[in-house]
Amino acid sequence: MYALAESISVGKLGAWKRNTMTSSEEASQVGDSKQAGYSIPEEVVFRELDGEAVLLHLAKGEYFGLDSVGTRMWNLLRTEERAESVIDRLEEEYAAGRDRLTEDVGEFIERLAERGLLVLKGTKVQ
């Protein structure tokens, strides 16, 4: 499985404004994502191209690239209501241990939430 540090690349579109929240404020709102329920904000759009994907946060004017593993995780997040279900599905598809998958999915969800691409239950939309 690819390292998640390589799963998300961040870019900027035009001169649109960036969220001014500090990373410590964002982190305090993320909580325990490994068991998280979540939703995808309406201002986030997704396009898949050749097994990889681009996420665009319309309100922030930022785009995010996902590699093939990140794209698979995103597609599962779109269809599953809980992280545990995503982990179950990935365990069937990849030759990775459950502990590794749990860690990777949790980190992926946290990174998406920090960037406003997912809203964890119990947190406010940014």
N, C-alpha and C positions, 0 to 999 in steps of 0.2 A: 504494500500500500504506500502511496506517495506521502511524503511529509506534508502536513497541513500548512506549514509555513510557505509552501509553494502552491497551495490550492487557491489562494486569493491574491490577486494583484489589484492594486488600486490605481485609478487614474482620475483625471479631472476633466470635465467638459466645460469649455468656454470660461467665462468669468462668473459663473454662478456662485452664490454664497456657500461657504462651508459651515457646517454645524460648529458652534463656538463652545460646546460643552467640553470640559476637560476629560482626559481619559480616566482619571480617578472618579469623576462623577459618573461617567458611563459605566465603569466597572462596578460601582456600588449598586447600580440598577440591574445588573445582569443576574446575580444570584446563582443558585445551583441549577445549571442548565442541563445536567445529565438526565434528570427526571422531568425536564421542563415540558409543559404544554406551551404552544406558541402560535402565532399567526403571522402572516406575511402582509405588511402594510400595502394599501392600495397604490401608493406612489412608487412601488418597486416593480419593475418590469424585467422579464427574463427572455433571453433568446439563446437557443442552442445551435451551435454550428460545428459540424464535424466532431461530435463527442465532447466538445468543450462548450463553455457558456459564458455569456456576459449578463451581469445584473446591472440595472441602471436604477439609481435612486433619483427619481425625477425632481423631488423637492430640493435635494442637496446638489444636484448636478454632478454627481459622482458615478463612475462606472467601476465595476469590479469584474475581473476575469476569473473563471474557475477552470481548473484542469479537469481531466476526465473523471477522477475520483470525486473531486468537489462537485462536479456536475451531477454525478449519481447521487451523492448525499443530498444536494439541493432538490432533485426530483423526488426523492423519498420524503424530504421535509414537506414538500408541496402536497403529498398524498397521505401521509401519516400524521396523526394528531399528537403523538408523543415520541420523544427521543428513543425510548425503549423499543418502540416498534421499528424505528429506523435501524437501530443496532441489530435487532433480530433479522431483518431483511439482509443487511450487509454481511452478517455472519454466514448466511446461506450462500452468498455470492463471492466472497473473498476469502482467501487463505490467510486469515488473520485471527488471532485469539480474541475472545470476547473482551478481555481487559483492555487490550489495545484499541479495539473498536469503540468501547465505551469512552476511553480517554479522547480519541480522535473526534468522535461525534460531539462530545461535550465541548471540546475546544473550538470546533467548527461553529457550533451554535453560539458560543460566547462571542466569537469574532464577528459573526453575522449580526448579533444583537448589538454589539458595540458600535457597529456602523449603521444601525437603523434598518437593516435588511430583514430582520425578524423582530417581533415584539414578544417577549416572554410573558406568560400569564402573570398578572400582578404588577406589571410595569407600565409606565405611561408611554404613549407614542411620542417620539421626539420630533 
